């Protein structure tokens, strides 16, 4: 990997950390609509028009379209934050759908790496109780069981 490519990935991670910190702050102060808008504009900024396309495909296809672990992780985190916001806004069905999608995307990110990194492991731990695992594909269920220390 070239140093320029590595620098871009580091910059993306730093930008996302900043955005997610702002989203958490907006959630804490009850400014949920602003948080939703921040998540949406960040997704459009990162993925452009592909963002809408990604939502129409299953997690595996979306991961193939994105191509890298970092992009899949970013997509998963944005999806997870949006689901949490939907939950706080009382849209339970949309939140449940979002939590399941985020879990699947995190599992796709884990598949793309040599090991399960700390942010992915933390996200899986947070999402697992919110998702009916029986509704996941068998391959995702098996992958969850293979990832040690999640329960």
Number of C-alpha atoms within 10 A of each C-alpha: 5 6 8 9 10 11 11 11 14 13 12 16 16 12 13 19 12 11 17 19 12 16 22 16 14 17 18 10 8 13 13 19 14 14 22 20 13 19 23 16 13 17 20 14 11 16 17 12 11 14 16 12 12 17 13 10 12 12 23 15 13 20 26 13 15 17 13 14 19 17 19 26 25 21 24 27 22 22 26 24 21 24 25 21 23 21 17 14 13 11 13 14 12 15 23 18 13 24 28 23 21 28 29 24 28 30 27 23 27 21 14 18 12 7 12 17 11 9 12 20 19 12 18 22 15 15 17 16 11 13 18 11 15 9 10 15 11 11 9 17 15 11 15 19 12 10 15 10 9 13 10
